[in-house]
Amino acid sequence: IDMLIKLDGSGLSHSSYGMYTYRLWLKDSSSPLRYLTNDNDDYLNSTKVLNKIKSSVSSISTYRNSVIKRNGVAVVLNLTSYDWNFDLVPAYGASDGQGGTAFFLIPDGKGNWIATDPRKDQDAITSANKAQNGYLIPLMRLIKYWNTRYYHCPTLPSYYLETLLINGLRYHYPALSSVKVTVPIAFDALATGLLQSCPDPKGLGPNLDASLGWDDRSKVSSKAIDMAKYARWALEYEQKDDHKEAYKWWGFIFPDFPAYG
């Protein structure tokens, strides 16, 4: 999530609708959100909210285009002034009964809502990154890059991948000392974590491994083992000053890695 767009919660009430799904009920008929409910009841439709945001962002002066993510949880905004995209996620803050927010409800891709709490995610990654000398976040970015560019195995959901790496490396000893030399360790952690259950670290949703079947997780785990092996060979060749061979093995991991020379 790049940006939560917090909805005006006045006149809204939430209720559980299944094990991990919620519904938002519009109690105030004068609310501006009344036009975004289901056609046949007063429940706020998250898909309609996303479509409203999508149509509204077109007025931004540097707007290029926007689409709704395939999983239906965010509007992806592309601006002419930036080379990267922004995920815009509408959110309702569920009260904790003490004037604060217990958690947030965001679209589930089916018109209803699911619970999340980016604050807990931020705390977890910040503390883990600090414990690993600041190298965990750039390492995660590199492995996420591999995840989106390596086409010989299924692509992991980004949040699932992040959680696997945090779980596998937060207590690594000795603490990380660079990004490059830790690449094989990261792939080792990924290979192992994929074959185990992965509970939602916020305790608000189903296990993250439920988003991918066993066969797909096994395929990625097997490839991660290969990637760890290739990375170790690349590092060994670098130590021998055989940079041509090192470049070759890095290229097997990262398809866009530059050619030697």
ZASE-740843 format. One record per residue (C-alpha): x, y, z; residue in three letters. Coordinates in steps of 0.001 Angstrom, whole numbers, plus 500000, padded with zeros to 6 digits. Example, Ala and Ser with C-alpha at 12.3 -4.5 7.8 and 13.67 -1.06 7.14 Angstrom:
# ZASE-740843
512300495500507800ALA
513670498940507140SER
***
This chain:
# ZASE-740843
500000500000500000ILE
501421503396498999ASP
498597505586500213MET
495487504963502299LEU
492584507221501388ILE
490633507338504622LYS
486870507486504166LEU
484660509730506268ASP
483454507174508787GLY
480578509241510148SER
477348507407509529GLY
479150504125508827LEU
479076500950510883SER
480994497739510221HIS
480050494128510874SER
481661490755510277SER
480508488932507145TYR
482250485577507185GLY
485532484607508829MET
487696487437507454TYR
485263489586505493THR
483442492702506661TYR
480558494834505428ARG
480146498584505891LEU
476601499691506542TRP
475571503242505689LEU
473286504424508490LYS
473092508082507414ASP
471045508547504236SER
472497512044503768SER
476096510774503557SER
477946511567500300PRO
478804507868500197LEU
475151506933499709ARG
475667506788495936TYR
478291504068496372LEU
476185501432498115THR
474937498188496598ASN
471985498577494278ASP
469609496711496570ASN
470752497612500111ASP
472655500166502210ASP
476000498378502342TYR
478937500352500952LEU
480302498630497861ASN
484106498728497828SER
484264498237494056THR
482113501310493519LYS
484386503260495862VAL
487417502227493823LEU
485718503256490590ASN
484875506632492107LYS
488497507203493067ILE
489615506094489603LYS
487360508640487922SER
488311511401490374SER
492107511174489997VAL
491859511999486285SER
491614515677487302SER
495194515673488666ILE
497328517946486491SER
500112515369486062THR
497699512460485537TYR
498735509894482925ARG
496389506984483557ASN
494899504812486276SER
493640501255486516VAL
492138499095489227ILE
494482496314490300LYS
493584492832489154ARG
492950491767492750ASN
490484494652493137GLY
491994496250496238VAL
493591499439494885ALA
493621502053492160VAL
497032502158490475VAL
497832505776489620LEU
500476506674487058ASN
501643510298486874LEU
503650511996484154THR
505934513506486808SER
507107510141488224TYR
508514506936486748ASP
506738504757489299TRP
503109504016490146ASN
501116504657493305PHE
498616502256494862ASP
495663504241496216LEU
493612502216498699VAL
490339503453500225PRO
490117502635503924ALA
487663502838506785TYR
489136503188510266GLY
487396500863512717ALA
487200502468516157SER
489010500912519091ASP
486418502397521477GLY
488978504781522977GLN
489139507466520322GLY
491677505641518202GLY
491691503201515288THR
491830499472515963ALA
492394498492512329PHE
491441499522508801PHE
488993497984506353LEU
490044497986502693ILE
488463496490499529PRO
488508492720499193ASP
488083492667495409GLY
484492491416495634LYS
482625494512496805GLY
483116493847500512ASN
485978494705502888TRP
488883493028504664ILE
490898494099507703ALA
494484495322507642THR
496802497546509654ASP
499783499062507801PRO
501031500510511097ARG
501914497019512345LYS
503624496185509063ASP
505657499381509233GLN
506716498692512817ASP
507744495140511923ALA
509859496063508906ILE
511427499070510638THR
512569497048513650SER
513810494142511508ALA
515688496478509175ASN
517315498241512134LYS
518409494910513610ALA
520019494052510247GLN
522029497264509930ASN
519639498806507411GLY
520329496184504741TYR
517077494238504957LEU
514887496736503081ILE
517213497114500045PRO
517670493334500013LEU
513890492853499995MET
513592495290497092ARG
516136493283495138LEU
514358489965495745ILE
511020491586494889LYS
512607492754491626TYR
513633489153490931TRP
510094488016491754ASN
508617490259489047THR
511315489649486414ARG
512090485944486697TYR
509640484153484428TYR
510515480506485064HIS
508319480060488143CYS
505081481525489558PRO
505154485088490888THR
504602485460494630LEU
502196488057496031PRO
504355490981497122SER
503177491071500750TYR
503654487333501139TYR
507209487633499817LEU
507986490532502164GLU
506686488583505152THR
508721485488504261LEU
511905487549504077LEU
511200489419507315ILE
510425486158509120ASN
513519484477507722GLY
516034487280508247LEU
514932489463511140ARG
516957487427513657TYR
519796486493511332HIS
523160486335513090TYR
525564487818512427PRO
523617490863511300ALA
523708491593507579LEU
526784493501506424SER
525897494168502777SER
523184493447500236VAL
525171491495497670LYS
526713488884499969VAL
523324488274501572THR
521492487419498329VAL
522069483647498718PRO
520952483821502365ILE
517746485586501302ALA
516995482893498720PHE
517688480215501338ASP
515170481870503671ALA
512661482098500847LEU
513070478444499888ALA
512503477302503467THR
509655479678504301GLY
507634478723501234LEU
507278475163502512LEU
505888476268505883GLN
502671477934506974SER
502812481731507027CYS
500230483325509356PRO
499155486902508745ASP
501628488815510973PRO
498871491273511927LYS
496522488494513027GLY
493699489971510963LEU
493413487617508005GLY
494042484087506749PRO
497483482544506362ASN
499376484255503571LEU
500380480921502044ASP
496677480286501376ALA
496984482657498413SER
499176480146496539LEU
498791476408496033GLY
501322473869497268TRP
502554473072493743ASP
503283476729492994ASP
505018477255496330ARG
507117474132495740SER
508137475399492297LYS
509244478769493652VAL
511049477084496557SER
512958474875494141SER
513935477873492020LYS
514988479802495135ALA
517384476951495979ILE
518864477287492480ASP
519125481074492835MET
520973480732496144ALA
523426478335494485LYS
523972480674491511TYR
524507483661493819ALA
527156481767495806ARG
528940480820492596TRP
528837484443491421ALA
530349485616494702LEU
533042482934494551GLU
534042483980491031TYR
534189487613492145GLU
536609486640494896GLN
538752484942492239LYS
538607488125490090ASP
536855486152487361ASP
534255488846486776HIS
533164487491483394LYS
532025484268485012GLU
530492486143487946ALA
528452488294485567TYR
527190485138483880LYS
525789483692487108TRP
524281486980488251TRP
522614487102484843GLY
521006483709485444PHE
519336485209488539ILE
518478488662487235PHE
517500488583483531PRO
518240492311483102ASP
521724492079484624PHE
524215493838482297PRO
526492491771480120ALA
530170491608480993TYR
532332494215479310GLY
***
